[in-house]
Amino acid sequence: MSRSTNRVRSEFLSLLLMGVGSFYVHRAFRAEKRQKLEWLRSTSQVFTTEHGSIEYAVRGQGQPLLYIHGGMGGFEQGIALAEMPALDDFQLITFSRPGYRRTDISIGGSLPEQAESACRVLDHLGIRTAAVIALSAGGMAGLQFAQNYPERCKALILLSAQGPELAHSRPSRFWLWLLDLMLASDFFVWMLMNLGMTVLTRLMRVVNVQDSLPQITQFFAGVSPASDWRVGTANDVDQLINQQSIKLERIHVPTLVLHGTQDVIVPPVVANDNAIKIPQAQLTMIDGGTHIMMATHAGEISHLIRHYLERISGQMPHN
């Protein structure tokens, strides 16, 4: 048999193996996507307003704690957060913001409209006031809620949260490039979550990744598929760049700013700006904390949140 014939046969077999491998990989991707959506839909509830549907979930009993999620996810982030920092003795209310999951963007994607949708969730549950935890991109909606509805916000906790200053900071080109890829492809996100989690966390400056990998994976459980949060995250970017409604000096609720010293997604300068301009704000920097410190520093964060809410409750008159 000639060398050319062997080469052709070898190339053919290589292409065949690649084709078979690609088929099974894509089949696994489609199956996991279907299973993930089934899990998400079975874990939440939906109620309808005159402008569209809002998705939410409630866990636990006790003091109401309203969670406003970040980008690339939805209500399920709140469930993960309650389990990781052990906030399970609170009544945690978590909902998907407009454009995320099953919450219609027609509810209104502007920051004032997002704050109003949070009120609608509380109204639906018959809850007058709640403490608020706002994570990452959800920080903007949390700030707007505290500004517009101080009578309904017992306290605001900003966790690795965005603020108006982020629009003036120069974001890393790498993270913007990565976000563009994630917004464009469900398959890319699936591959990233399955094969690139360790690399991704190292790029986020997480140390001792293996020690925290189960918690990180739990928090990122809803990142894939991207099509379930694409509209909301794109809207978040627009709101951050173009927002004019948040005036930090007008926020007059007790505010705790928790931020990591190693956060490369939302730089610490944003947390400093939030804390300086909000009149009743307290800033606590988590040494070595990154943008996902809720998974890597869960015990410390849980203690800080509990201590702060207990102190605030002791200072406020009982309803």
C-alpha positions in Angstrom: 0.0 0.0 0.0 1.4 3.4 -1.0 2.3 6.2 1.4 -0.3 8.4 -0.2 -3.0 5.8 0.3 -2.1 5.5 4.0 -2.1 9.2 4.4 -5.6 9.5 2.8 -6.9 6.7 5.0 -5.4 8.3 8.1 -6.9 11.7 7.3 -10.3 10.1 6.6 -10.2 8.2 9.9 -9.2 11.4 11.7 -12.1 13.3 10.2 -14.5 10.5 11.0 -13.5 10.4 14.6 -13.8 14.2 14.8 -17.2 14.0 13.3 -18.4 11.3 15.6 -16.9 13.1 18.6 -18.5 16.4 17.6 -21.9 14.6 17.3 -21.7 13.1 20.8 -20.5 16.4 22.3 -23.3 18.4 20.7 -25.8 15.7 21.8 -24.6 15.9 25.4 -24.9 19.7 25.2 -28.5 19.6 23.9 -29.4 17.0 26.6 -27.9 19.1 29.4 -29.5 22.2 28.2 -32.9 20.6 28.2 -32.3 19.2 31.7 -31.1 22.5 33.0 -34.2 24.4 31.7 -36.4 21.7 33.2 -34.7 22.1 36.6 -35.0 25.9 36.5 -38.6 25.9 35.5 -39.5 23.4 38.3 -37.7 25.4 40.9 -39.6 28.7 40.5 -43.1 30.2 40.3 -44.5 32.9 38.0 -47.2 35.5 38.6 -48.7 37.7 36.0 -49.0 41.5 36.1 -50.7 43.9 33.6 -47.3 44.3 31.9 -46.1 40.7 31.8 -44.9 37.8 34.0 -42.4 37.8 36.9 -40.6 34.7 38.1 -39.7 34.2 41.7 -38.9 31.7 44.5 -39.2 31.8 48.2 -37.1 29.8 50.7 -37.2 29.6 54.5 -39.0 31.4 57.2 -38.0 34.5 59.3 -37.0 38.0 58.5 -37.7 38.8 54.8 -34.5 39.1 52.8 -35.0 40.2 49.2 -32.2 39.1 46.8 -31.5 41.0 43.6 -29.4 38.8 41.4 -26.4 39.7 39.2 -25.9 39.0 35.5 -25.7 35.7 33.7 -28.3 34.0 35.8 -31.6 34.6 37.6 -33.6 33.8 40.7 -31.5 30.6 41.3 -28.5 32.7 42.4 -30.5 33.7 45.5 -31.2 30.1 46.4 -27.4 29.3 46.0 -26.5 32.4 48.1 -28.9 31.3 50.9 -27.3 27.9 51.1 -23.7 28.9 50.8 -23.5 31.7 53.5 -26.0 29.7 55.5 -28.8 32.4 55.5 -31.4 29.7 55.6 -33.1 31.0 58.7 -34.2 34.1 56.8 -37.2 34.2 54.4 -35.3 34.6 51.3 -37.2 36.1 48.3 -35.5 35.8 45.0 -36.8 36.8 41.6 -35.6 37.1 38.0 -35.2 40.6 36.9 -36.7 41.8 33.5 -35.2 39.9 30.6 -34.0 37.1 32.7 -35.5 33.6 32.8 -39.3 33.8 32.7 -39.6 37.5 33.7 -40.7 39.4 30.6 -38.6 42.3 29.5 -42.0 44.0 28.9 -42.2 44.5 32.7 -39.6 47.2 32.0 -35.9 47.1 31.9 -35.1 50.6 33.1 -33.7 50.8 36.6 -36.8 52.5 38.0 -38.9 49.8 36.4 -36.7 47.1 37.8 -37.1 48.6 41.3 -40.9 48.7 40.7 -40.8 45.0 39.8 -39.2 44.3 43.1 -42.0 46.0 44.8 -44.5 43.9 42.8 -42.8 40.7 44.1 -43.1 41.9 47.7 -46.8 43.0 47.1 -47.6 39.6 45.6 -46.2 37.9 48.8 -47.9 40.4 51.1 -44.6 41.7 52.5 -44.3 45.4 53.3 -40.6 45.8 54.0 -37.5 43.7 53.6 -33.8 43.9 53.8 -32.2 43.8 50.4 -29.1 42.0 49.1 -27.9 43.1 45.7 -25.2 41.2 43.9 -22.9 42.4 41.0 -25.1 43.8 38.2 -28.1 43.7 40.5 -26.5 46.4 42.5 -27.8 49.0 40.2 -31.4 47.9 40.7 -30.8 47.5 44.4 -29.5 51.1 44.6 -32.6 52.3 42.6 -34.9 50.4 44.9 -33.4 51.9 48.1 -33.6 55.4 46.6 -37.1 55.1 45.3 -38.7 53.0 48.0 -36.9 53.7 51.3 -40.1 52.9 53.3 -39.9 49.4 51.9 -36.1 48.8 52.3 -35.0 48.1 55.9 -31.4 47.9 54.8 -29.3 47.5 51.6 -26.4 45.1 51.4 -24.3 45.6 48.3 -22.3 42.4 47.6 -19.6 42.7 44.9 -22.1 45.2 43.5 -21.9 47.6 40.6 -22.5 51.3 41.0 -22.6 54.4 38.8 -18.8 54.7 39.1 -18.4 51.5 37.0 -19.5 53.3 33.9 -16.6 55.7 34.3 -14.0 53.0 35.0 -12.2 51.2 32.2 -13.4 47.6 32.1 -10.9 44.9 31.0 -11.1 44.2 27.3 -10.7 40.5 28.1 -13.9 40.4 30.2 -15.8 42.4 27.6 -14.6 40.0 24.9 -15.6 37.0 27.1 -19.0 38.5 27.8 -19.6 39.0 24.0 -18.8 35.3 23.4 -21.1 34.2 26.2 -23.9 36.4 24.9 -23.5 34.9 21.4 -23.4 31.2 22.0 -25.1 28.7 24.3 -22.6 26.1 23.2 -19.6 28.2 24.2 -21.0 28.8 27.6 -21.6 25.1 28.1 -18.1 24.3 27.1 -16.7 27.0 29.4 -18.7 25.8 32.4 -17.7 22.1 31.8 -14.1 22.5 30.7 -12.9 25.9 31.6 -14.2 26.6 35.2 -10.8 26.2 36.8 -9.1 28.4 34.3 -11.9 31.0 34.5 -11.7 31.2 38.3 -7.9 31.6 38.2 -8.3 34.5 35.8 -10.7 36.0 38.4 -7.8 35.7 40.9 -9.5 33.0 43.0 -6.9 31.2 45.1 -7.2 27.6 46.3 -9.8 27.0 43.6 -10.2 23.3 44.4 -11.3 24.1 48.0 -14.2 26.2 46.7 -15.0 24.6 43.4 -18.2 22.8 44.6 -19.6 26.1 45.9 -18.5 28.0 42.8 -20.1 25.4 40.6 -23.3 25.6 42.6 -23.5 29.3 42.2 -22.8 29.1 38.4 -25.4 26.3 38.0 -27.7 28.5 36.0 -25.1 30.2 33.7 -25.8 27.7 31.0 -27.8 28.1 28.8 -27.0 31.7 28.0 -30.2 32.2 26.0 -32.1 32.2 29.2 -30.4 35.4 30.5 -29.1 37.0 27.3 -31.7 39.7 27.0 -31.4 40.7 30.7 -27.7 40.9 30.7 -27.5 43.0 27.5 -30.1 45.3 29.1 -27.9 45.6 32.2 -25.0 46.8 30.1 -27.2 49.4 28.5 -28.6 50.6 31.8 -25.2 50.9 33.4 -23.8 53.0 30.5 -26.8 55.2 30.1 -28.3 55.4 33.6 -29.2 58.9 35.0 -31.7 58.0 37.6 -29.5 56.9 40.5 -28.3 59.6 42.9 -26.3 58.0 45.6 -26.6 61.0 47.9 -30.4 60.5 47.9 -30.2 57.0 49.4 -31.1 57.2 53.0 -31.4 53.6 54.2 -28.7 51.8 56.2 -26.3 50.4 53.7 -23.5 47.8 54.0 -21.0 47.6 51.2 -19.1 44.3 51.0 -16.4 44.0 48.4 -13.4 42.0 47.6 -9.9 43.5 47.4 -9.2 41.3 44.4 -12.3 41.9 42.4 -11.4 42.3 38.7 -15.0 42.4 37.4 -16.2 45.3 39.5 -13.1 47.2 40.7 -12.9 48.2 44.4 -13.1 51.9 43.4 -16.8 51.3 42.6 -17.4 50.1 46.2 -15.5 53.0 47.6 -17.6 55.4 45.5 -20.8 53.8 46.7 -19.8 53.9 50.3 -18.5 57.5 50.2 -21.6 58.9 48.5 -24.4 57.0 50.3 -24.9 58.9 53.6 -25.5 55.9 55.9 -23.1 53.5 54.3 -20.5 51.2 55.9 -17.7 49.7 53.8 -16.1 46.4 54.6 -13.4 45.1 52.2 -12.9 41.3 52.2 -9.2 40.7 52.1 -8.4 38.4 49.1 -12.0 38.4 48.1 -12.8 38.2 44.3 -16.0 38.8 42.4 -17.3 35.4 43.5 -16.4 35.8 47.2 -19.9 34.7 48.2 -18.7 31.2 47.4 -15.1 31.4 48.6 -15.7 33.5 51.7 -19.2 32.3 52.6 -18.6 32.1 56.4 -17.1 35.6 56.7 -19.8 37.2 54.6 -22.6 35.4 56.4 -21.3 36.7 59.7 -21.0 40.2 58.5 -24.5 40.2 57.0 -26.1 38.7 60.2 -24.2 41.1 62.5 -25.2 44.1 60.4 -28.9 43.2 60.2 -29.1 42.5 63.9 -27.5 45.8 64.7 -29.9 47.6 62.3 -32.9 45.8 63.7 -31.9 46.9 67.2 -31.7 50.6 66.1 -35.1 50.6 64.2 -38.5 50.9 65.9 -40.6 47.7 65.6 -43.6 47.9 63.2 
